[in-house]
Amino acid sequence: MDTQDERQSAEALLSEAEPWESWESGLVLWSIGIGIGGLIVLGWLVNTFLLD
């Protein structure tokens, strides 16, 4: 037995993607890539200048 609120929630979840979804996905991927790159560079700097 579905209530009106449950039906509206299900319709909202199954509706079309928002128009900015591709832009948002690209932003997330770029952010993750920059974060990984920063970890690599900072790891190298620490290894080179602090651990020697």
N, CA, C and O atoms as a Maestro MAE file, in Angstrom:
{
 s_m_m2io_version
 :::
 2.0.0
}

f_m_ct {
 s_m_title
 :::
 protein
 m_atom[208] {
  # First column is atom index #
  i_m_mmod_type
  r_m_x_coord
  r_m_y_coord
  r_m_z_coord
  i_m_residue_number
  s_m_chain_name
  s_m_pdb_residue_name
  s_m_pdb_atom_name
  i_m_atomic_number
  :::
  1 25 0.833 -1.176 0.000 1 A "MET " " N  " 7
  2 3 0.000 0.000 0.000 1 A "MET " " CA " 6
  3 2 0.890 1.256 0.000 1 A "MET " " C  " 6
  4 15 1.474 1.611 1.024 1 A "MET " " O  " 8
  5 25 0.984 1.915 -1.149 2 A "ASP " " N  " 7
  6 3 1.808 3.117 -1.264 2 A "ASP " " CA " 6
  7 2 1.026 4.355 -0.856 2 A "ASP " " C  " 6
  8 15 -0.157 4.495 -1.163 2 A "ASP " " O  " 8
  9 25 1.695 5.222 -0.176 3 A "THR " " N  " 7
  10 3 1.092 6.513 0.135 3 A "THR " " CA " 6
  11 2 1.448 7.491 -0.980 3 A "THR " " C  " 6
  12 15 2.290 7.195 -1.828 3 A "THR " " O  " 8
  13 25 0.827 8.611 -0.976 4 A "GLN " " N  " 7
  14 3 1.081 9.630 -1.994 4 A "GLN " " CA " 6
  15 2 2.530 10.111 -1.938 4 A "GLN " " C  " 6
  16 15 3.153 10.312 -2.980 4 A "GLN " " O  " 8
  17 25 3.071 10.295 -0.736 5 A "ASP " " N  " 7
  18 3 4.458 10.748 -0.592 5 A "ASP " " CA " 6
  19 2 5.447 9.729 -1.150 5 A "ASP " " C  " 6
  20 15 6.429 10.102 -1.792 5 A "ASP " " O  " 8
  21 25 5.193 8.451 -0.908 6 A "GLU " " N  " 7
  22 3 6.077 7.415 -1.422 6 A "GLU " " CA " 6
  23 2 6.049 7.383 -2.946 6 A "GLU " " C  " 6
  24 15 7.090 7.196 -3.577 6 A "GLU " " O  " 8
  25 25 4.886 7.561 -3.538 7 A "ARG " " N  " 7
  26 3 4.784 7.586 -5.000 7 A "ARG " " CA " 6
  27 2 5.523 8.784 -5.584 7 A "ARG " " C  " 6
  28 15 6.205 8.658 -6.601 7 A "ARG " " O  " 8
  29 25 5.391 9.938 -4.949 8 A "GLN " " N  " 7
  30 3 6.084 11.137 -5.432 8 A "GLN " " CA " 6
  31 2 7.595 10.979 -5.308 8 A "GLN " " C  " 6
  32 15 8.335 11.412 -6.191 8 A "GLN " " O  " 8
  33 25 8.060 10.365 -4.228 9 A "SER " " N  " 7
  34 3 9.491 10.127 -4.054 9 A "SER " " CA " 6
  35 2 10.018 9.188 -5.125 9 A "SER " " C  " 6
  36 15 11.090 9.426 -5.682 9 A "SER " " O  " 8
  37 25 9.290 8.138 -5.418 10 A "ALA " " N  " 7
  38 3 9.705 7.181 -6.443 10 A "ALA " " CA " 6
  39 2 9.733 7.853 -7.813 10 A "ALA " " C  " 6
  40 15 10.647 7.600 -8.597 10 A "ALA " " O  " 8
  41 25 8.766 8.693 -8.115 11 A "GLU " " N  " 7
  42 3 8.750 9.400 -9.399 11 A "GLU " " CA " 6
  43 2 9.930 10.358 -9.500 11 A "GLU " " C  " 6
  44 15 10.523 10.489 -10.571 11 A "GLU " " O  " 8
  45 25 10.278 11.022 -8.420 12 A "ALA " " N  " 7
  46 3 11.405 11.952 -8.432 12 A "ALA " " CA " 6
  47 2 12.721 11.209 -8.650 12 A "ALA " " C  " 6
  48 15 13.599 11.707 -9.355 12 A "ALA " " O  " 8
  49 25 12.869 10.030 -8.059 13 A "LEU " " N  " 7
  50 3 14.099 9.256 -8.222 13 A "LEU " " CA " 6
  51 2 14.237 8.685 -9.626 13 A "LEU " " C  " 6
  52 15 15.353 8.556 -10.130 13 A "LEU " " O  " 8
  53 25 13.133 8.343 -10.262 14 A "LEU " " N  " 7
  54 3 13.172 7.717 -11.572 14 A "LEU " " CA " 6
  55 2 13.015 8.708 -12.721 14 A "LEU " " C  " 6
  56 15 12.958 8.301 -13.881 14 A "LEU " " O  " 8
  57 25 12.948 9.977 -12.420 15 A "SER " " N  " 7
  58 3 12.774 10.974 -13.474 15 A "SER " " CA " 6
  59 2 14.088 11.177 -14.229 15 A "SER " " C  " 6
  60 15 15.105 10.562 -13.908 15 A "SER " " O  " 8
  61 25 14.048 12.040 -15.225 16 A "GLU " " N  " 7
  62 3 15.227 12.296 -16.048 16 A "GLU " " CA " 6
  63 2 16.339 12.928 -15.237 16 A "GLU " " C  " 6
  64 15 16.107 13.538 -14.193 16 A "GLU " " O  " 8
  65 25 17.565 12.767 -15.744 17 A "ALA " " N  " 7
  66 3 18.723 13.360 -15.078 17 A "ALA " " CA " 6
  67 2 18.655 14.881 -15.169 17 A "ALA " " C  " 6
  68 15 18.066 15.442 -16.093 17 A "ALA " " O  " 8
  69 25 19.260 15.518 -14.205 18 A "GLU " " N  " 7
  70 3 19.282 16.978 -14.207 18 A "GLU " " CA " 6
  71 2 20.189 17.462 -15.330 18 A "GLU " " C  " 6
  72 15 21.113 16.744 -15.716 18 A "GLU " " O  " 8
  73 25 19.955 18.656 -15.865 19 A "PRO " " N  " 7
  74 3 20.716 19.117 -17.024 19 A "PRO " " CA " 6
  75 2 22.205 19.331 -16.742 19 A "PRO " " C  " 6
  76 15 23.011 19.307 -17.671 19 A "PRO " " O  " 8
  77 25 22.578 19.537 -15.499 20 A "TRP " " N  " 7
  78 3 23.980 19.777 -15.181 20 A "TRP " " CA " 6
  79 2 24.702 18.510 -14.738 20 A "TRP " " C  " 6
  80 15 25.815 18.594 -14.219 20 A "TRP " " O  " 8
  81 25 24.105 17.353 -14.927 21 A "GLU " " N  " 7
  82 3 24.705 16.108 -14.445 21 A "GLU " " CA " 6
  83 2 26.064 15.841 -15.087 21 A "GLU " " C  " 6
  84 15 26.994 15.441 -14.385 21 A "GLU " " O  " 8
  85 25 26.210 16.044 -16.374 22 A "SER " " N  " 7
  86 3 27.496 15.766 -17.025 22 A "SER " " CA " 6
  87 2 28.569 16.725 -16.538 22 A "SER " " C  " 6
  88 15 29.710 16.313 -16.326 22 A "SER " " O  " 8
  89 25 28.230 17.989 -16.356 23 A "TRP " " N  " 7
  90 3 29.177 18.974 -15.848 23 A "TRP " " CA " 6
  91 2 29.611 18.612 -14.430 23 A "TRP " " C  " 6
  92 15 30.790 18.703 -14.086 23 A "TRP " " O  " 8
  93 25 28.655 18.207 -13.624 24 A "GLU " " N  " 7
  94 3 28.936 17.846 -12.239 24 A "GLU " " CA " 6
  95 2 29.821 16.597 -12.177 24 A "GLU " " C  " 6
  96 15 30.737 16.532 -11.357 24 A "GLU " " O  " 8
  97 25 29.558 15.624 -13.021 25 A "SER " " N  " 7
  98 3 30.380 14.408 -13.061 25 A "SER " " CA " 6
  99 2 31.806 14.740 -13.470 25 A "SER " " C  " 6
  100 15 32.759 14.205 -12.904 25 A "SER " " O  " 8
  101 25 31.953 15.619 -14.449 26 A "GLY " " N  " 7
  102 3 33.290 16.036 -14.872 26 A "GLY " " CA " 6
  103 2 34.032 16.753 -13.754 26 A "GLY " " C  " 6
  104 15 35.234 16.553 -13.573 26 A "GLY " " O  " 8
  105 25 33.331 17.575 -13.015 27 A "LEU " " N  " 7
  106 3 33.942 18.295 -11.905 27 A "LEU " " CA " 6
  107 2 34.435 17.331 -10.829 27 A "LEU " " C  " 6
  108 15 35.521 17.514 -10.279 27 A "LEU " " O  " 8
  109 25 33.649 16.318 -10.535 28 A "VAL " " N  " 7
  110 3 34.047 15.321 -9.542 28 A "VAL " " CA " 6
  111 2 35.283 14.565 -10.013 28 A "VAL " " C  " 6
  112 15 36.213 14.358 -9.233 28 A "VAL " " O  " 8
  113 25 35.307 14.151 -11.272 29 A "LEU " " N  " 7
  114 3 36.454 13.406 -11.789 29 A "LEU " " CA " 6
  115 2 37.717 14.263 -11.798 29 A "LEU " " C  " 6
  116 15 38.787 13.778 -11.433 29 A "LEU " " O  " 8
  117 25 37.614 15.520 -12.205 30 A "TRP " " N  " 7
  118 3 38.762 16.425 -12.179 30 A "TRP " " CA " 6
  119 2 39.254 16.632 -10.749 30 A "TRP " " C  " 6
  120 15 40.462 16.660 -10.513 30 A "TRP " " O  " 8
  121 25 38.345 16.775 -9.801 31 A "SER " " N  " 7
  122 3 38.724 16.975 -8.399 31 A "SER " " CA " 6
  123 2 39.468 15.762 -7.855 31 A "SER " " C  " 6
  124 15 40.469 15.908 -7.155 31 A "SER " " O  " 8
  125 25 38.985 14.575 -8.172 32 A "ILE " " N  " 7
  126 3 39.669 13.357 -7.727 32 A "ILE " " CA " 6
  127 2 41.047 13.266 -8.367 32 A "ILE " " C  " 6
  128 15 42.019 12.926 -7.694 32 A "ILE " " O  " 8
  129 25 41.141 13.563 -9.651 33 A "GLY " " N  " 7
  130 3 42.435 13.521 -10.347 33 A "GLY " " CA " 6
  131 2 43.431 14.508 -9.776 33 A "GLY " " C  " 6
  132 15 44.601 14.171 -9.590 33 A "GLY " " O  " 8
  133 25 42.985 15.720 -9.496 34 A "ILE " " N  " 7
  134 3 43.879 16.726 -8.910 34 A "ILE " " CA " 6
  135 2 44.306 16.306 -7.507 34 A "ILE " " C  " 6
  136 15 45.458 16.506 -7.123 34 A "ILE " " O  " 8
  137 25 43.388 15.729 -6.748 35 A "GLY " " N  " 7
  138 3 43.734 15.246 -5.413 35 A "GLY " " CA " 6
  139 2 44.776 14.144 -5.449 35 A "GLY " " C  " 6
  140 15 45.716 14.159 -4.654 35 A "GLY " " O  " 8
  141 25 44.630 13.199 -6.347 36 A "ILE " " N  " 7
  142 3 45.610 12.112 -6.470 36 A "ILE " " CA " 6
  143 2 46.954 12.670 -6.937 36 A "ILE " " C  " 6
  144 15 48.002 12.275 -6.427 36 A "ILE " " O  " 8
  145 25 46.923 13.577 -7.896 37 A "GLY " " N  " 7
  146 3 48.162 14.207 -8.365 37 A "GLY " " CA " 6
  147 2 48.858 14.970 -7.246 37 A "GLY " " C  " 6
  148 15 50.081 14.913 -7.114 37 A "GLY " " O  " 8
  149 25 48.080 15.681 -6.446 38 A "GLY " " N  " 7
  150 3 48.665 16.408 -5.311 38 A "GLY " " CA " 6
  151 2 49.299 15.477 -4.300 38 A "GLY " " C  " 6
  152 15 50.363 15.781 -3.761 38 A "GLY " " O  " 8
  153 25 48.662 14.347 -4.036 39 A "LEU " " N  " 7
  154 3 49.245 13.374 -3.110 39 A "LEU " " CA " 6
  155 2 50.560 12.820 -3.637 39 A "LEU " " C  " 6
  156 15 51.506 12.625 -2.874 39 A "LEU " " O  " 8
  157 25 50.621 12.570 -4.924 40 A "ILE " " N  " 7
  158 3 51.852 12.045 -5.520 40 A "ILE " " CA " 6
  159 2 52.969 13.085 -5.406 40 A "ILE " " C  " 6
  160 15 54.078 12.762 -4.980 40 A "ILE " " O  " 8
  161 25 52.679 14.327 -5.785 41 A "VAL " " N  " 7
  162 3 53.694 15.384 -5.731 41 A "VAL " " CA " 6
  163 2 54.134 15.639 -4.295 41 A "VAL " " C  " 6
  164 15 55.332 15.719 -4.021 41 A "VAL " " O  " 8
  165 25 53.187 15.767 -3.382 42 A "LEU " " N  " 7
  166 3 53.563 16.019 -1.995 42 A "LEU " " CA " 6
  167 2 54.302 14.831 -1.390 42 A "LEU " " C  " 6
  168 15 55.220 15.024 -0.593 42 A "LEU " " O  " 8
  169 25 53.926 13.621 -1.746 43 A "GLY " " N  " 7
  170 3 54.649 12.442 -1.283 43 A "GLY " " CA " 6
  171 2 56.085 12.440 -1.765 43 A "GLY " " C  " 6
  172 15 56.999 12.108 -1.010 43 A "GLY " " O  " 8
  173 25 56.287 12.810 -3.019 44 A "TRP " " N  " 7
  174 3 57.638 12.893 -3.560 44 A "TRP " " CA " 6
  175 2 58.441 13.978 -2.844 44 A "TRP " " C  " 6
  176 15 59.606 13.763 -2.510 44 A "TRP " " O  " 8
  177 25 57.828 15.144 -2.605 45 A "LEU " " N  " 7
  178 3 58.522 16.226 -1.912 45 A "LEU " " CA " 6
  179 2 58.923 15.827 -0.498 45 A "LEU " " C  " 6
  180 15 60.044 16.105 -0.073 45 A "LEU " " O  " 8
  181 25 58.035 15.188 0.224 46 A "VAL " " N  " 7
  182 3 58.350 14.736 1.585 46 A "VAL " " CA " 6
  183 2 59.465 13.704 1.543 46 A "VAL " " C  " 6
  184 15 60.397 13.760 2.345 46 A "VAL " " O  " 8
  185 25 59.375 12.766 0.618 47 A "ASN " " N  " 7
  186 3 60.393 11.734 0.500 47 A "ASN " " CA " 6
  187 2 61.750 12.334 0.149 47 A "ASN " " C  " 6
  188 15 62.773 11.892 0.672 47 A "ASN " " O  " 8
  189 25 61.773 13.323 -0.719 48 A "THR " " N  " 7
  190 3 63.023 13.915 -1.187 48 A "THR " " CA " 6
  191 2 63.663 14.818 -0.134 48 A "THR " " C  " 6
  192 15 64.868 14.724 0.099 48 A "THR " " O  " 8
  193 25 62.882 15.690 0.504 49 A "PHE " " N  " 7
  194 3 63.458 16.720 1.342 49 A "PHE " " CA " 6
  195 2 63.401 16.418 2.854 49 A "PHE " " C  " 6
  196 15 64.199 16.973 3.609 49 A "PHE " " O  " 8
  197 25 62.514 15.586 3.293 50 A "LEU " " N  " 7
  198 3 62.395 15.357 4.724 50 A "LEU " " CA " 6
  199 2 62.910 13.996 5.170 50 A "LEU " " C  " 6
  200 15 63.354 13.856 6.310 50 A "LEU " " O  " 8
  201 25 62.862 13.008 4.317 51 A "LEU " " N  " 7
  202 3 63.215 11.658 4.749 51 A "LEU " " CA " 6
  203 2 64.645 11.267 4.402 51 A "LEU " " C  " 6
  204 15 65.117 10.211 4.823 51 A "LEU " " O  " 8
  205 25 65.332 12.098 3.645 52 A "ASP " " N  " 7
  206 3 66.731 11.775 3.305 52 A "ASP " " CA " 6
  207 2 67.682 12.144 4.418 52 A "ASP " " C  " 6
  208 15 68.889 11.938 4.292 52 A "ASP " " O  " 8
  :::
 }
 m_bond[207] {
  # First column is bond index #
  i_m_from
  i_m_to
  i_m_order
  :::
  1 1 2 1
  2 2 3 1
  3 3 4 2
  4 3 5 1
  5 5 6 1
  6 6 7 1
  7 7 8 2
  8 7 9 1
  9 9 10 1
  10 10 11 1
  11 11 12 2
  12 11 13 1
  13 13 14 1
  14 14 15 1
  15 15 16 2
  16 15 17 1
  17 17 18 1
  18 18 19 1
  19 19 20 2
  20 19 21 1
  21 21 22 1
  22 22 23 1
  23 23 24 2
  24 23 25 1
  25 25 26 1
  26 26 27 1
  27 27 28 2
  28 27 29 1
  29 29 30 1
  30 30 31 1
  31 31 32 2
  32 31 33 1
  33 33 34 1
  34 34 35 1
  35 35 36 2
  36 35 37 1
  37 37 38 1
  38 38 39 1
  39 39 40 2
  40 39 41 1
  41 41 42 1
  42 42 43 1
  43 43 44 2
  44 43 45 1
  45 45 46 1
  46 46 47 1
  47 47 48 2
  48 47 49 1
  49 49 50 1
  50 50 51 1
  51 51 52 2
  52 51 53 1
  53 53 54 1
  54 54 55 1
  55 55 56 2
  56 55 57 1
  57 57 58 1
  58 58 59 1
  59 59 60 2
  60 59 61 1
  61 61 62 1
  62 62 63 1
  63 63 64 2
  64 63 65 1
  65 65 66 1
  66 66 67 1
  67 67 68 2
  68 67 69 1
  69 69 70 1
  70 70 71 1
  71 71 72 2
  72 71 73 1
  73 73 74 1
  74 74 75 1
  75 75 76 2
  76 75 77 1
  77 77 78 1
  78 78 79 1
  79 79 80 2
  80 79 81 1
  81 81 82 1
  82 82 83 1
  83 83 84 2
  84 83 85 1
  85 85 86 1
  86 86 87 1
  87 87 88 2
  88 87 89 1
  89 89 90 1
  90 90 91 1
  91 91 92 2
  92 91 93 1
  93 93 94 1
  94 94 95 1
  95 95 96 2
  96 95 97 1
  97 97 98 1
  98 98 99 1
  99 99 100 2
  100 99 101 1
  101 101 102 1
  102 102 103 1
  103 103 104 2
  104 103 105 1
  105 105 106 1
  106 106 107 1
  107 107 108 2
  108 107 109 1
  109 109 110 1
  110 110 111 1
  111 111 112 2
  112 111 113 1
  113 113 114 1
  114 114 115 1
  115 115 116 2
  116 115 117 1
  117 117 118 1
  118 118 119 1
  119 119 120 2
  120 119 121 1
  121 121 122 1
  122 122 123 1
  123 123 124 2
  124 123 125 1
  125 125 126 1
  126 126 127 1
  127 127 128 2
  128 127 129 1
  129 129 130 1
  130 130 131 1
  131 131 132 2
  132 131 133 1
  133 133 134 1
  134 134 135 1
  135 135 136 2
  136 135 137 1
  137 137 138 1
  138 138 139 1
  139 139 140 2
  140 139 141 1
  141 141 142 1
  142 142 143 1
  143 143 144 2
  144 143 145 1
  145 145 146 1
  146 146 147 1
  147 147 148 2
  148 147 149 1
  149 149 150 1
  150 150 151 1
  151 151 152 2
  152 151 153 1
  153 153 154 1
  154 154 155 1
  155 155 156 2
  156 155 157 1
  157 157 158 1
  158 158 159 1
  159 159 160 2
  160 159 161 1
  161 161 162 1
  162 162 163 1
  163 163 164 2
  164 163 165 1
  165 165 166 1
  166 166 167 1
  167 167 168 2
  168 167 169 1
  169 169 170 1
  170 170 171 1
  171 171 172 2
  172 171 173 1
  173 173 174 1
  174 174 175 1
  175 175 176 2
  176 175 177 1
  177 177 178 1
  178 178 179 1
  179 179 180 2
  180 179 181 1
  181 181 182 1
  182 182 183 1
  183 183 184 2
  184 183 185 1
  185 185 186 1
  186 186 187 1
  187 187 188 2
  188 187 189 1
  189 189 190 1
  190 190 191 1
  191 191 192 2
  192 191 193 1
  193 193 194 1
  194 194 195 1
  195 195 196 2
  196 195 197 1
  197 197 198 1
  198 198 199 1
  199 199 200 2
  200 199 201 1
  201 201 202 1
  202 202 203 1
  203 203 204 2
  204 203 205 1
  205 205 206 1
  206 206 207 1
  207 207 208 2
  :::
 }
}
